Amino acid sequence: MSTFIAITISGLALGAVYFLVASGLSLIYGLMDVLNFAHGVFLTLGAYAGWAVAAHLPQQNGALFLVTAAAATAAGALVATVTELLLIRPLYGNPVGQILVTIGLDLALVGLLLGGFGANSRSIQVPGWLTGVTDAGPERIPNGDFVALGTGLAVLGALTWFLGRTRYGIIIRAGAENRDMVRALGVDVGRAFTLVFAVGGAAAGLAGLLNSVVFNSGLVDPMQGDQMLIFAFIVVVIGGLGSIFGAAIAAVLVSLVQEYVTFYAGGGSGLAQLGNISVVLVLAIVLLARPRGLLGRTA
Amino acid sequence: MTADRSPAVQAIGLHASIGGSHVLQGIDLSVPAGGVTALLGRNGVGKTTTLRSLIGLVPPAGTVRVLGHDVAGWPTHRIIRLGVGYVPEDREVFSRLTVRDNLRLAETGPGANYERVYELFPELGQRSRQLAGTLSGGQQQMLAIGRVLLVDRRVLLVDEPTKGLSPKFVSEVVEVLDRVRETTTVLMVEQNVHVVRRLARQVVVLDHGQVVHTGQAAELEDEDLVRRLLGVSA
């Protein structure tokens, strides 16, 4: 039973990271109909920014880790904003062009990272307590799991407040329903598009750092974003395109299934990928039963 | 006393296409400042496309002047911020937002006047926390009109404001537009000839994407003219 609880907490923590990545993807698609294949590299750049800042800090502690996290978040937001302004903005209404340019950007930035830092992983300095464990009866739960879980919940709360209470949140929800009418009320939808990209990029950057620290032994590598992006897309589709709560529910569903199957059924070396395969199976079942996802809007 | 005689809205040689179909084929339209100008015509002649072209929702070719500005090519929000309000056909309220949030979206500048909206449409005040998608058709029309009246407008483009409404709501909408026209120039697409007679000073009739008649609303008393231009009896 205690192992089950430990795996559940680990699954929820992974779900929190999936949610951070998927929420941005979902928001961007929901408002702008843009499938952003460069989202994974926003995550990677966030992790590298965290690594670079942490390397220049004298000694890691809680406060300085917040600085590292802020750097990762800011880097994701900055790259996403520049991407929207320079590459996506001229291509609104051209979905094929958007897909090609975001795939191209992803390949180019990953290539630059490989060229600049090499394929070897870099290690982020983190405070000691973050790599420690908390005793919970016979099980020992990594502290990083609690940090990831807390961050995911905080971001979900912040996004819920932002979308529900602020004027820009209202614009984003209205724009997802009828963009032309938002314009016809005198709203500059372009600004909302940039803001959504920035928010999505910020969440991805933070996810990059957490993914490295909590699930990758503090290591950063150029491909980590693209690996995560596949699962984030699955989460977005299961949750329903454009739905933040759908993304949250789907992130938990996907990560728990992945963790349980990996542990209980895939422990043998030949079955190591069973957890990942089970996620694809969940995707297929959800799409067959509910083609627009759990909480997605109707076309 | 001298009055500004320049038109509030003007289109010269206005062309517009939707999905490869050449809908507007050289519209020449002049809407004088003050009062209501009604845009009439059979279904599919380009009335709605004309309104949408004037505010850039359909890309226009030709000259479009709004309140003295050449606005062809401007983004829609910039034209609206000149002091233009647009009430679309079929209301297009945001069904998943509350009434209050629908109104809040129209707060694009200082001077948002919720009291005025709630005074014109008391029901909106009572239902401010209700989702707009759960309102009746008449209530949604009140919201569509109310949100453009949240801030002061100099020009109002209104597309079929009484379409599909019960007589009670038609009277209410007509009464509000009657008050609005005292301070605002209104260009209104309307199929209901009685409403046009009641509100409009000038009528412009479209056919096949062109203006085929411009005259005074009083001419609509002539049933033969109405039948010939609109294919309906008054």
HADDOCK unambig.tbl for C-alpha pairs under 7 A between the chains (distance, minus, plus):
assign (segid A and resid 170 and name CA) (segid B and resid 101 and name CA) 6.89 0.50 0.50
assign (segid A and resid 171 and name CA) (segid B and resid 105 and name CA) 6.72 0.50 0.50
assign (segid A and resid 174 and name CA) (segid B and resid 94 and name CA) 6.09 0.50 0.50
assign (segid A and resid 177 and name CA) (segid B and resid 94 and name CA) 6.78 0.50 0.50
assign (segid A and resid 180 and name CA) (segid B and resid 57 and name CA) 6.85 0.50 0.50
assign (segid A and resid 183 and name CA) (segid B and resid 76 and name CA) 5.88 0.50 0.50
assign (segid A and resid 183 and name CA) (segid B and resid 77 and name CA) 5.17 0.50 0.50
assign (segid A and resid 184 and name CA) (segid B and resid 76 and name CA) 6.18 0.50 0.50
assign (segid A and resid 184 and name CA) (segid B and resid 77 and name CA) 6.15 0.50 0.50
assign (segid A and resid 184 and name CA) (segid B and resid 80 and name CA) 6.61 0.50 0.50
assign (segid A and resid 184 and name CA) (segid B and resid 86 and name CA) 6.48 0.50 0.50
assign (segid A and resid 185 and name CA) (segid B and resid 77 and name CA) 6.90 0.50 0.50
assign (segid A and resid 185 and name CA) (segid B and resid 80 and name CA) 6.81 0.50 0.50
assign (segid A and resid 185 and name CA) (segid B and resid 106 and name CA) 5.32 0.50 0.50
assign (segid A and resid 186 and name CA) (segid B and resid 77 and name CA) 3.91 0.50 0.50
assign (segid A and resid 186 and name CA) (segid B and resid 78 and name CA) 6.68 0.50 0.50
assign (segid A and resid 186 and name CA) (segid B and resid 80 and name CA) 5.04 0.50 0.50
assign (segid A and resid 186 and name CA) (segid B and resid 81 and name CA) 5.73 0.50 0.50
assign (segid A and resid 186 and name CA) (segid B and resid 108 and name CA) 6.14 0.50 0.50
assign (segid A and resid 187 and name CA) (segid B and resid 77 and name CA) 5.40 0.50 0.50
assign (segid A and resid 187 and name CA) (segid B and resid 108 and name CA) 6.63 0.50 0.50
assign (segid A and resid 188 and name CA) (segid B and resid 77 and name CA) 5.71 0.50 0.50
